[in-house]
Amino acid sequence: MSSSNSRIYLSAPHMSGYEQEYIDSAFATNWIAPLGPNVDAFEKEVADYMGIQGALALSSGTAAIHLGLKYLGITRGDRVFCSSLTFSASANPIVYEGGEPVFIDSEPVSWNMSPRALEKAFDAAKKAGKMPKAAIIVDLYGQSADMQPLLEICDAYHVPVIEDAAEAMGSAYQGKACGKLAKLSVLSFNGNKIITTSGGGMLLSDDLEAIEKARFWATQARDKARHYQHSEIGYNYRMSNILAGIGRGQLKVLEDRVRAKRQVFDAYYQALNAIDGIDFMPEAHGGRCNRWLTTLTLDPQKIKVTPNDILDRLEAENIEARPVWKPLHLQPVFKDCAYYTHKDTASVSDYLFNNGICLPSGTNMSAEDQDRVIRCLLEILRA
Ligand SMILES: *Cc1c(COP(=O)(O)O)cnc(C)c1O
């Protein structure tokens, strides 16, 4: 199918063929607008798939986090706890509202927020008299955070949780879908995610009042009146009817995509797991990970080549791979934010960043292409 040296991407969009008819119907009816029948249907279809009451289609996952925080009343000076090992979009909306992120380390099993570090952050907040107003818990690389203890801790302090499931559609935790594990949950349909609308996101909740309030803000906060009247500041955050058509076609193949992602993971695992010092992101007990990206760490005590050596070598072979997310507490823009670690002596997220890589995990990557990646990895690891 592909020539021997064509570019292999980290996670490219993968259309199913079902998208075109929904896009065509948008054109045929001239619904070239934010809002329209595809948007309404996409919301309903995602809500049904997830088994949740309310779904709001938006222009991005970032917008969904922003409106979720706004609904929880985050304003200037409010603290919000947030996973550190994640993409910056998890925390940026805290700052849009003038809030202050407080970052929480990962635990080594799920790579997600550590209940122990979360407890430490609450202890410190209690002592300082500066309790957080919300917590954002990320499901990293498609793996659910260990929500049961995390939610128990947050509930005990009456702190509401936003689940950032941007990378975790199609995953599950204790038999429940990721994307419905907290009061408010967020999905992303950005081009690199497991299903895509090219760009888009969704806010999900069983709290219909929250969804309707967010819908109001996302549609320029127009009061109910014939003329344009506004009692609040609004946003232009809705999803276009054309893009929602892409989403409807993609949703039909979500289960196929999860299966394919897991096959990609299995092939890497079979080929590389026997190498001493290679540790794949575990699949945490009780969860089903969509394996959005196959990620692993190289133990520097056992393996001489570094993640950078591997990334350079793959790049020379026209293969795209990436480091693990740089933790937000290490980002220049968040350098003044507090951070709480899982262990007393070391930060787990720092270890994962310093020693981790994400391998090409596209569901449209051919078996030959994945073999090319594996051969290249074996060559450099055995050298
Ligand atoms: C992609 C992503 C987002 C942001 O979603 P967009 O739709 O790109 O705005 C937020 N959080 C995480 C963890 C993500 O991976």
The ligand as a Gaussian input file, in Angstrom:
#p B3LYP/6-31G(d) Opt

LIG

0 1
 C       -6.476000      17.073000      23.182000
 C       -6.588000      17.301000      24.619000
 C       -7.298000      18.387000      25.140000
 C       -7.825000      19.510000      24.298000
 O       -8.742000      19.144000      23.335000
 P       -8.914000      20.082000      22.051000
 O      -10.131000      19.512000      21.399000
 O       -7.682000      19.927000      21.226000
 O       -9.125000      21.477000      22.523000
 C       -7.439000      18.486000      26.515000
 N       -6.904000      17.586000      27.330000
 C       -6.200000      16.539000      26.874000
 C       -5.668000      15.540000      27.857000
 C       -6.002000      16.366000      25.506000
 O       -5.267000      15.345000      25.063000

